[in-house]
Amino acid sequence: MLFVAFTLVFFLILYGTVNSISFEAQIAGVIDRPFSETVVAVGLLILTVILLCVAMMFGIAIGLTLMAQIHVREDSFRVITWFYQSEWLPWTAICKLRRLPFSSNIQLGIVGLGWMFRVVGLVNWLPGGYVAVGSNLVDGESLIKTIKQKRPDLF
């Protein structure tokens, strides 16, 4: 359902862009505007659409990383979202742990995750990838206890 909604938004943006370029060409012909001004206007429109699509992709990446689940084994863990499933990563893949102020949530910097986790990790200044762990995560407290046992150097 979410995929259909974002696909629909993308096609609406594409339709609006084509419609705006067509309208810009019609206006340029009617008011006898110089060709260079029309090219600049269309170029700015295309640049705006590209930036809008990048922002939408970044929003999708943030949304997908916030809905991550972490499955734990004795020797490793795995991060799973709707569209992504990591390999079983060793506990040494967690390179940074940061507590959020005024919250029980923590942020994990994990090496070896996919591109969407790395993008959100860069924004949050966490190396590797980014996963938020807290009260919204099923068995979040047991995960934190396991991390304390396996990687006490992070606390």
Secondary structure, DSSP 8 states (H G I E B T S, - for coil): -HHHHHHHHHHHHHHHHHHHHHHHHHHHHHHT--HHHHHHHHHHHHHHHHHHHHHHHHHHHHHHHHT-EEEE-SSEEEEE-SS-B---EEGGGEEEEEE-TTSS-EEEEETT--HHHHHHHHHTT-SS-EEEESTTSTTHHHHHHHHHHH-GGG-
